[in-house]
Amino acid sequence: MEHISLQHTSCLNDSLTMAQVEKRGGLLRKSSASKKPLKEKVVLMYDEIFMIEDPSKCSPRFWEELFLMKVNLDYLEGKLESLDGEELMKIKDNINCLFQHCIQALGEEHPIRVVNALQNLMESLDSLLCAEGSESLKSLCLKLLLCLVTVTDNISQNTILEYVMINSIFEAILQILSHPPSRREHGYDAVVLLALLVNYRKYESVNPYIVKLSIVDDEATLNGMGLVIAQALSEYNRQYKDKEEEHQSGFFSALTNMVGNMFIADAHEKISVQTNEAILLALYEAVHLNRNFITVLAQSHPEIGLVTTPVSPAPTTPATPLGTTPPSSDVISSVELPLDADVQTSNLLITFLKYSSIVMQDTKDEHRLHSGKLCLIILTCIAEDQYANAFLHDDNMNFRVNLHKMPMRHRKKAADKNLPCRPLVCAVLDLMVEFIVTHMMKEFPMDLYVRCIQVVHKLLCYQKKCRVRLHYTWRELWSALINLLKFLMSNETVLLAKHNIFTLALMIVNLFNMFITYGDTFLPTPSSYDELYYEIIRMHQSFDNLYSMVLRLSTNAGQWKEAASKVTHALVNIRAIINHFNPKIESYAAVNHISQLSEEQVLEVVRANYDTLTLKLQDGLDQYERYSEQHKEAAFFKELVRSISTNVRRNLAFHTLSQEVLLKEFSTIS
């Protein structure tokens, strides 16, 4: 068109004299000076949309022509922003028609129409989400956006999202999260949508949603996001608890008690609630990207029974898969965070730890394995953060955290009322110990064990650096670590066929080296240090067997030579302790004619012979490699987001909110 116009102008100029040109130019200048500049056609068409009358009444081809025009986003945005809620409701029919025709145009073959439809649609969705309009309309906007985002399993291949990147709805999402009424109605969908948008081509280009999320510092917005996540995780915990109680009161439970709990593991496996990976991903992105969000983890909330306000019941919806949807608004009070009856106060971190203790119990299921891994990654990020460690270890912030524990015949479940009130780091360590002792099985989750030990190591590094003397039952951790070493040795052949177990063995040995070398800076009392030595001496056979195994493999020319030799060198101080104290203990027993020494007698020998013990200084024990998503976890997150996208799309279909139904809803909404 532009080329034809230039040619036409050229022909006219050839046929005119210079005088005629000058005369005509003067007239044109005079005429233009006396009139206002003409509006472009697309602007005139926008003006028609913002009138009460249907623009297609007089122009049947109105919508078809509109999407052939170049979009004027500045004018459209300004027009939408200039309207108040009452004015917007007057033209709701025309806005609905715009939506409907935008969506229909997405299926057109003409590329210009598709591009212009997307730009119109995104701008209108953003304005409606921010306006004080119908909550039902906002809900449909979010559902439509979720439909658009999850059209493909791999969201990074969804080219529609390029327009969502350019025409950002980030501020609209934040507004929903910061405003309590909107958050109660739409917070869950808004948080899931944000989590998905953050993961669009995050390793290939600059994602504006990542940049914006990383710098959010508005307290109301961050707290709102935390409340939505806490509610969803708390709902999962509640559903699991209900299923557990229902299961325990059933016939199978009675039969189990009759035969001495011999089938308790099988009974437990039947308690299944679908994990909520989408909300867990949202928590991860918030913790990983925004350091200001760390403060939200520790926000305490009083018991829900103390402050409650009635709210309107949620609209009736079909039943949904457990654990995949937010709690209905009829259970949300002004406090907004459902709490457990066994604690006086709670926060997002406590809810998350309890959630983790459930999903990490059974890693045989793929979704639980992914959820367990993501829980440990989140804990890794928390354990690396200086501020997070400050409140984790704060002795003035004590809580009772009732973690779920896998039923085992050799231990009884502790009564909830007997739970100690301790700093939150104790609950994190309890969770790590629980994982260590309950996953020594044939399908060995090597990756999860490595992450578990890394979390413990990072917490110890903080304690050593800040000289925090945590009153924790360290012996439980030491015992769990030694039992894990025994398991690795007992299953050497089977495990080595799949894993480099020496990486894990080295990490465990170096945890003991941390206690040996720096324990005097963070163990609570001198007697704790004595107990460490007692535990090493008591379990010396395990360390001797480990040394024999790694020495054997490090002297061979096999593939494990280098990895095994690192463990050999790391054992130097543990072996020095064993070789120093064992002869003295045996001598003490012989002199006093005692066949088996008590713990206190062994400790007496240990205390009397510290001065003559020689240990080697080992470097780098309090150093660690910081977590990096892009270099090491990219494949995991791509697969996780693919799974979440599929699940979100399935749930949208489950609620009969497919794109076809949305079209009807938009066109008929009152």
ZAMARGU-4260 file (C-alpha; in steps of 0.2 Angstrom, whole numbers, plus 5000, padded with zeros to 4 digits):
<rodrens>
0) 5000/5000/5000 | 5014/5012/5005 | 5023/5008/4988 | 5007/5012/4978 | 5004/5028/4987
5) 5022/5034/4983 | 5020/5030/4965 | 5004/5039/4964 | 5011/5055/4972 | 5026/5054/4960
10) 5014/5054/4945 | 5004/5069/4952 | 5020/5079/4955 | 5026/5076/4937 | 5010/5083/4930
15) 5010/5099/4941 | 5020/5115/4938 | 5031/5122/4952 | 5018/5137/4954 | 5004/5125/4955
20) 5013/5115/4968 | 5017/5131/4979 | 4999/5137/4977 | 4992/5120/4982 | 5004/5118/4997
25) 4999/5136/5003 | 4981/5131/5003 | 4984/5115/5012 | 4994/5123/5025 | 4980/5136/5028
30) 4967/5122/5028 | 4977/5112/5041 | 4980/5126/5052 | 4961/5130/5053 | 4956/5112/5058
35) 4960/5100/5072 | 4971/5085/5067 | 4961/5070/5061 | 4960/5054/5072 | 4966/5038/5064
40) 4953/5026/5060 | 4957/5013/5073 | 4955/5027/5087 | 4938/5031/5080 | 4934/5013/5081
45) 4940/5012/5099 | 4929/5027/5103 | 4914/5017/5096 | 4918/5002/5108 | 4917/5014/5123
50) 4900/5020/5118 | 4884/5011/5125 | 4878/5006/5108 | 4884/4991/5099 | 4897/4996/5086
55) 4892/4982/5074 | 4874/4988/5073 | 4878/5001/5060 | 4894/4993/5053 | 4891/4974/5052
60) 4910/4972/5047 | 4916/4982/5062 | 4925/4968/5071 | 4932/4961/5056 | 4940/4978/5051
65) 4946/4982/5068 | 4958/4967/5069 | 4965/4972/5052 | 4970/4989/5060 | 4987/4992/5068
70) 4984/4992/5087 | 4986/5009/5096 | 4989/5002/5114 | 4993/5019/5121 | 4976/5026/5116
75) 4967/5010/5121 | 4976/5009/5138 | 4972/5028/5142 | 4954/5025/5137 | 4952/5011/5149
80) 4961/5019/5163 | 4950/5035/5162 | 4934/5025/5166 | 4928/5022/5183 | 4919/5006/5189
85) 4902/5013/5185 | 4906/5019/5168 | 4914/5002/5164 | 4899/4993/5169 | 4888/5003/5157
90) 4899/4997/5142 | 4901/4979/5149 | 4892/4972/5134 | 4904/4980/5121 | 4919/4974/5132
95) 4912/4956/5132 | 4910/4957/5113 | 4928/4963/5112 | 4934/4948/5122 | 4924/4936/5112
100) 4930/4943/5095 | 4948/4944/5101 | 4947/4925/5105 | 4938/4921/5089 | 4951/4930/5080
105) 4965/4920/5087 | 4959/4905/5076 | 4960/4916/5060 | 4973/4912/5047 | 4976/4930/5044
110) 4992/4934/5054 | 4988/4952/5056 | 4971/4949/5064 | 4979/4936/5076 | 4993/4948/5082
115) 4981/4963/5084 | 4968/4952/5093 | 4981/4946/5106 | 4987/4964/5110 | 4968/4970/5112
120) 4965/4955/5123 | 4979/4957/5134 | 4977/4975/5137 | 4958/4973/5141 | 4962/4958/5153
125) 4974/4969/5162 | 4962/4983/5164 | 4948/4972/5170 | 4958/4963/5183 | 4963/4980/5190
130) 4946/4988/5189 | 4933/4988/5203 | 4921/4977/5193 | 4912/4960/5194 | 4922/4947/5203
135) 4915/4934/5192 | 4922/4943/5177 | 4939/4944/5185 | 4938/4925/5189 | 4934/4922/5171
140) 4949/4933/5165 | 4961/4923/5176 | 4954/4906/5170 | 4956/4912/5152 | 4974/4917/5155
145) 4977/4900/5163 | 4970/4892/5147 | 4981/4903/5136 | 4996/4899/5146 | 4994/4881/5147
150) 4989/4878/5129 | 5005/4868/5126 | 5013/4856/5139 | 5030/4865/5136 | 5025/4883/5140
155) 5041/4889/5133 | 5035/4884/5116 | 5019/4894/5118 | 5021/4909/5106 | 5005/4917/5113
160) 5015/4921/5129 | 5026/4933/5120 | 5012/4945/5120 | 5009/4941/5139 | 5028/4946/5141
165) 5026/4962/5131 | 5009/4967/5138 | 5013/4963/5156 | 4999/4958/5168 | 5011/4958/5183
170) 5004/4973/5191 | 4987/4966/5190 | 4992/4950/5199 | 5000/4960/5213 | 4985/4971/5215
175) 4974/4955/5217 | 4986/4948/5230 | 4987/4964/5240 | 4969/4967/5241 | 4961/4955/5254
180) 4943/4953/5245 | 4951/4950/5228 | 4964/4938/5236 | 4951/4928/5244 | 4942/4926/5228
185) 4956/4925/5215 | 4973/4923/5225 | 4975/4905/5221 | 4973/4907/5202 | 4984/4923/5202
190) 4998/4914/5211 | 4998/4899/5200 | 4997/4910/5184 | 5012/4920/5191 | 5022/4904/5194
195) 5020/4898/5176 | 5024/4915/5168 | 5040/4916/5178 | 5045/4900/5170 | 5042/4905/5152
200) 5059/4904/5143 | 5068/4908/5159 | 5085/4901/5153 | 5084/4908/5136 | 5080/4926/5137
205) 5076/4940/5150 | 5059/4936/5157 | 5051/4952/5164 | 5041/4943/5177 | 5057/4936/5185
210) 5064/4954/5185 | 5049/4962/5193 | 5046/4948/5205 | 5064/4949/5212 | 5061/4968/5217
215) 5044/4967/5224 | 5045/4975/5242 | 5027/4980/5246 | 5023/4971/5262 | 5005/4969/5259
220) 5008/4961/5242 | 5021/4949/5249 | 5011/4945/5264 | 4996/4942/5252 | 5006/4929/5242
225) 5012/4921/5258 | 4994/4919/5264 | 4988/4911/5248 | 5002/4899/5248 | 5000/4895/5266
230) 4981/4892/5264 | 4984/4880/5250 | 4997/4870/5259 | 4987/4870/5275 | 4972/4863/5265
235) 4983/4849/5259 | 4989/4845/5277 | 4971/4845/5283 | 4965/4833/5269 | 4979/4822/5274
240) 4975/4822/5292 | 4957/4818/5288 | 4961/4804/5277 | 4974/4797/5290 | 4961/4798/5304
245) 4948/4790/5293 | 4960/4776/5289 | 4965/4773/5307 | 4947/4771/5313 | 4943/4759/5299
250) 4942/4740/5299 | 4959/4738/5292 | 4966/4748/5307 | 4957/4736/5319 | 4964/4721/5310
255) 4981/4728/5310 | 4981/4731/5329 | 4975/4713/5331 | 4991/4706/5323 | 5003/4717/5332
260) 5005/4731/5318 | 5014/4719/5306 | 5005/4727/5292 | 5007/4745/5297 | 5018/4750/5282
265) 5005/4743/5270 | 4991/4753/5279 | 5001/4769/5278 | 5004/4767/5259 | 4985/4768/5256
270) 4984/4786/5263 | 4986/4796/5248 | 4982/4815/5244 | 4987/4822/5227 | 5002/4834/5229
275) 5000/4853/5224 | 5016/4856/5214 | 5009/4872/5207 | 5008/4881/5223 | 5025/4873/5229
280) 5033/4880/5213 | 5026/4897/5218 | 5033/4896/5235 | 5050/4891/5227 | 5050/4906/5215
285) 5046/4918/5229 | 5059/4912/5241 | 5072/4910/5227 | 5070/4926/5218 | 5064/4939/5231
290) 5074/4941/5247 | 5060/4952/5254 | 5049/4937/5254 | 5060/4928/5267 | 5052/4939/5281
295) 5035/4932/5276 | 5040/4914/5281 | 5041/4920/5299 | 5025/4930/5300 | 5016/4923/5315
300) 4997/4922/5316 | 4987/4919/5331 | 4975/4904/5333 | 4961/4905/5320 | 4948/4903/5334
305) 4953/4919/5343 | 4948/4930/5328 | 4935/4925/5316 | 4923/4935/5304 | 4910/4927/5294
310) 4912/4928/5275 | 4900/4923/5261 | 4901/4905/5256 | 4910/4900/5240 | 4899/4896/5225
315) 4896/4878/5223 | 4908/4869/5212 | 4911/4851/5206 | 4922/4840/5217 | 4940/4841/5212
320) 4955/4830/5215 | 4962/4832/5233 | 4976/4844/5236 | 4975/4853/5219 | 4963/4868/5223
325) 4963/4881/5236 | 4952/4881/5252 | 4935/4888/5249 | 4932/4905/5255 | 4920/4899/5269
330) 4934/4893/5279 | 4945/4909/5278 | 4944/4921/5292 | 4951/4938/5294 | 4967/4929/5300
335) 4966/4919/5284 | 4978/4906/5289 | 4970/4890/5296 | 4980/4883/5311 | 4983/4867/5319
340) 4975/4864/5335 | 4991/4858/5343 | 5000/4875/5341 | 4996/4892/5348 | 5004/4901/5333
345) 5009/4897/5316 | 5017/4904/5300 | 5021/4899/5282 | 5037/4890/5287 | 5028/4879/5299
350) 5015/4875/5287 | 5028/4871/5274 | 5038/4860/5285 | 5023/4850/5290 | 5018/4848/5271
355) 5036/4843/5267 | 5035/4829/5281 | 5020/4822/5272 | 5025/4822/5254 | 5043/4816/5258
360) 5037/4800/5267 | 5033/4791/5251 | 5045/4795/5236 | 5040/4780/5226 | 5026/4790/5217
365) 5033/4802/5204 | 5023/4817/5209 | 5029/4815/5227 | 5047/4812/5222 | 5046/4829/5212
370) 5037/4837/5227 | 5050/4830/5239 | 5064/4836/5229 | 5057/4854/5227 | 5054/4854/5246
375) 5072/4851/5249 | 5077/4864/5236 | 5067/4877/5245 | 5075/4872/5261 | 5092/4873/5253
380) 5088/4891/5248 | 5082/4895/5265 | 5097/4887/5273 | 5108/4898/5263 | 5100/4915/5267
385) 5107/4925/5281 | 5091/4933/5287 | 5081/4916/5286 | 5095/4908/5297 | 5093/4923/5309
390) 5075/4919/5313 | 5077/4900/5311 | 5090/4901/5326 | 5081/4915/5336 | 5079/4908/5353
395) 5065/4920/5356 | 5055/4913/5342 | 5050/4896/5349 | 5036/4885/5341 | 5029/4867/5343
400) 5030/4859/5326 | 5020/4843/5324 | 5029/4834/5309 | 5021/4819/5302 | 5032/4804/5304
405) 5031/4787/5295 | 5023/4773/5306 | 5037/4761/5312 | 5035/4746/5323 | 5050/4751/5334
410) 5044/4768/5339 | 5029/4775/5346 | 5021/4792/5341 | 5025/4806/5353 | 5010/4814/5360
415) 5006/4831/5353 | 5006/4840/5370 | 5023/4833/5374 | 5031/4842/5359 | 5045/4854/5365
420) 5044/4872/5361 | 5060/4876/5351 | 5068/4887/5338 | 5062/4883/5320 | 5079/4876/5315
425) 5076/4861/5326 | 5060/4857/5316 | 5071/4858/5300 | 5084/4846/5308 | 5070/4834/5314
430) 5063/4834/5296 | 5081/4830/5289 | 5084/4816/5302 | 5067/4809/5299 | 5070/4808/5280
435) 5087/4800/5283 | 5081/4785/5294 | 5065/4781/5284 | 5072/4780/5266 | 5085/4767/5267
440) 5077/4756/5254 | 5081/4747/5237 | 5075/4761/5227 | 5087/4772/5235 | 5083/4791/5233
445) 5102/4796/5231 | 5098/4814/5225 | 5086/4818/5239 | 5099/4811/5252 | 5113/4822/5245
450) 5101/4838/5246 | 5096/4833/5264 | 5114/4832/5270 | 5118/4848/5261 | 5104/4857/5271
455) 5111/4851/5287 | 5129/4856/5282 | 5123/4874/5278 | 5114/4876/5294 | 5130/4870/5304
460) 5140/4882/5294 | 5129/4896/5300 | 5130/4890/5318 | 5149/4889/5317 | 5150/4906/5309
465) 5138/4915/5321 | 5143/4904/5336 | 5125/4899/5339 | 5124/4886/5353 | 5108/4877/5348
470) 5100/4866/5361 | 5096/4851/5350 | 5097/4832/5353 | 5112/4830/5341 | 5115/4812/5346
475) 5099/4808/5335 | 5107/4816/5320 | 5124/4807/5323 | 5115/4790/5325 | 5105/4793/5309
480) 5121/4797/5299 | 5130/4782/5305 | 5116/4771/5301 | 5116/4778/5284 | 5134/4774/5282
485) 5130/4756/5287 | 5117/4755/5274 | 5128/4761/5261 | 5141/4748/5265 | 5128/4734/5267
490) 5122/4737/5249 | 5138/4742/5241 | 5136/4731/5226 | 5118/4736/5222 | 5120/4754/5225
495) 5136/4756/5215 | 5128/4750/5200 | 5117/4765/5200 | 5125/4779/5211 | 5142/4786/5216
500) 5139/4782/5235 | 5156/4789/5239 | 5150/4807/5236 | 5137/4804/5249 | 5149/4795/5261
505) 5161/4810/5260 | 5147/4822/5264 | 5142/4812/5280 | 5160/4810/5285 | 5163/4829/5283
510) 5148/4832/5294 | 5157/4823/5308 | 5173/4832/5304 | 5163/4848/5306 | 5158/4843/5324
515) 5175/4837/5328 | 5184/4853/5322 | 5172/4866/5326 | 5160/4858/5338 | 5167/4869/5352
520) 5160/4884/5344 | 5142/4879/5342 | 5138/4863/5352 | 5128/4869/5367 | 5139/4862/5382
525) 5156/4853/5384 | 5146/4837/5388 | 5139/4838/5370 | 5157/4837/5363 | 5160/4822/5375
530) 5144/4814/5368 | 5151/4816/5350 | 5167/4807/5355 | 5157/4793/5364 | 5146/4790/5349
535) 5161/4789/5337 | 5169/4777/5349 | 5154/4767/5352 | 5151/4765/5333 | 5169/4763/5329
540) 5166/4746/5319 | 5155/4756/5306 | 5169/4768/5303 | 5182/4754/5303 | 5172/4745/5290
545) 5170/4761/5279 | 5189/4763/5280 | 5192/4746/5274 | 5179/4747/5260 | 5186/4764/5253
550) 5204/4758/5255 | 5201/4743/5245 | 5193/4753/5231 | 5205/4767/5232 | 5220/4755/5229
555) 5212/4747/5214 | 5212/4755/5196 | 5193/4755/5195 | 5181/4769/5191 | 5179/4773/5210
560) 5197/4775/5214 | 5197/4794/5215 | 5180/4795/5224 | 5185/4782/5237 | 5202/4790/5241
565) 5194/4806/5245 | 5184/4797/5259 | 5200/4788/5265 | 5208/4805/5268 | 5192/4813/5276
570) 5192/4798/5289 | 5209/4803/5296 | 5203/4812/5312 | 5189/4800/5315 | 5202/4786/5314
575) 5213/4796/5326 | 5200/4797/5339 | 5196/4779/5338 | 5214/4773/5338 | 5218/4785/5352
580) 5204/4781/5364 | 5200/4763/5361 | 5216/4756/5369 | 5214/4768/5384 | 5196/4762/5387
585) 5202/4744/5386 | 5216/4747/5398 | 5204/4756/5410 | 5192/4741/5409 | 5206/4728/5412
590) 5213/4738/5427 | 5196/4739/5435 | 5191/4721/5430 | 5175/4727/5421 | 5169/4717/5406
595) 5158/4731/5399 | 5160/4749/5403 | 5145/4761/5406 | 5143/4777/5395 | 5148/4787/5410
600) 5164/4777/5413 | 5168/4779/5394 | 5165/4797/5395 | 5177/4798/5410 | 5191/4790/5400
605) 5188/4802/5386 | 5188/4818/5397 | 5204/4812/5405 | 5213/4809/5388 | 5209/4824/5377
610) 5226/4832/5380 | 5236/4819/5372 | 5225/4817/5356 | 5232/4824/5340 | 5221/4829/5326
615) 5224/4836/5309 | 5217/4853/5303 | 5206/4850/5288 | 5202/4865/5276 | 5186/4869/5268
620) 5174/4860/5280 | 5164/4876/5283 | 5163/4880/5264 | 5149/4875/5252 | 5144/4878/5234
625) 5129/4890/5233 | 5113/4884/5225 | 5112/4887/5206 | 5096/4883/5197 | 5101/4887/5179
630) 5117/4876/5179 | 5111/4861/5189 | 5092/4861/5190 | 5086/4867/5173 | 5081/4850/5167
635) 5071/4846/5183 | 5061/4863/5182 | 5057/4861/5164 | 5049/4844/5167 | 5041/4850/5183
640) 5033/4865/5174 | 5027/4853/5160 | 5019/4842/5173 | 5011/4857/5181 | 5005/4864/5165
645) 4996/4848/5160 | 4988/4847/5178 | 4982/4865/5177 | 4974/4862/5160 | 4966/4846/5166
650) 4959/4855/5181 | 4952/4869/5170 | 4943/4856/5159 | 4937/4847/5175 | 4928/4863/5180
655) 4921/4865/5163 | 4931/4881/5160 | 4938/4876/5143 | 4940/4890/5130 | 4924/4886/5122
660) 4914/4888/5138 | 4923/4904/5142 | 4918/4912/5126 | 4899/4908/5131 | 4902/4915/5148
665) 4910/4931/5142 | 4896/4934/5130 | 4882/4931/5143 | 4889/4938/5159 | 4877/4950/5167
</rodrens>
